[in-house]
Amino acid sequence: MKILLADDHTIVRNGLRSLLENDLELDIKVIGEAENGLQAVQKAEELCPDLVIMDIMMSEMDGIQATDIIRKRLPKTEVIILSMYSNASYVKRAIKAGAKGFIIKDDAFNEIQNAIEEVSRGKLYLSPSFPYTKISFRKSNIETEDIYDKFNKLTPREKEVFMLTAIGNSRQQISEKLYISMKTVDQHRKNIKDKLDADSQSDIIKIYQYITQK
């Protein structure tokens, strides 16, 4: 796998390069580095990497803007976002831009291999420390229950479909992003609604807002 590293801190790029190139389980070659978002786009177009590991906060152009451009121009190039912040709005924007992974920087050196493996399989990857907050969600026809516990009963694939649905992706868009049929998307959505006691898209959005709030 060919990887481009984009981060405005040389020490972070050096650390990631050393970690990835010394990983015997992953066949990885770091083919380039960029120190800002604009350079990341230029390097990606020049080198056509399989994956870009992208810092979210950089000069010239931020990582989310760069991700959006790269994914549109190079649809076969995947992107994993690195961020100092676990704010849900950043995750939402990153996924909308086409990123397949979002890692909190504090977790990066422990989680990057797992993230790469998951993304290479066509799956979404969220940092384990992403702040799912235990909350209660009240519907008119049921008693207040712990939605966090229900959410954790979803399968990994159902969580991916849930996230993409909640931020406004159509069934066709989900099908294309996860490389599954629209019939399979529909089945996952049905399972999600059953497990979360959600009757509508509005319920899905409300649950998403609750579990991603700090």
Stockholm file with secondary structure:
# STOCKHOLM 1.0

chainA/1-214         MKILLADDHTIVRNGLRSLLENDLELDIKVIGEAENGLQAVQKAEELCPDLVIMDIMMSEMDGIQATDIIRKRLPKTEVIILSMYSNASYVKRAIKAGAKGFIIKDDAFNEIQNAIEEVSRGKLYLSPSFPYTKISFRKSNIETEDIYDKFNKLTPREKEVFMLTAIGNSRQQISEKLYISMKTVDQHRKNIKDKLDADSQSDIIKIYQYITQK
#=GR chainA/1-214 SS CEEEEECSCHHHHHHHHHHHHTCSSSCCEEEEEESSHHHHHHHHHHHCCSEEEEESSCSSSCHHHHHHHHHHHCTTCEEEEEESCCCHHHHHHHHHHTCSEEEEGGGHHHHHHHHHHHHHTTCCEECTTSCCCCCEECCTTSCCEEHHHHHTTSCHHHHHHHHHHHTTCCHHHHHHHHTCCHHHHHHHHHHHHHHHTCCSHHHHHHHHHHHTCC
#=GC SS_cons         CEEEEECSCHHHHHHHHHHHHTCSSSCCEEEEEESSHHHHHHHHHHHCCSEEEEESSCSSSCHHHHHHHHHHHCTTCEEEEEESCCCHHHHHHHHHHTCSEEEEGGGHHHHHHHHHHHHHTTCCEECTTSCCCCCEECCTTSCCEEHHHHHTTSCHHHHHHHHHHHTTCCHHHHHHHHTCCHHHHHHHHHHHHHHHTCCSHHHHHHHHHHHTCC
//
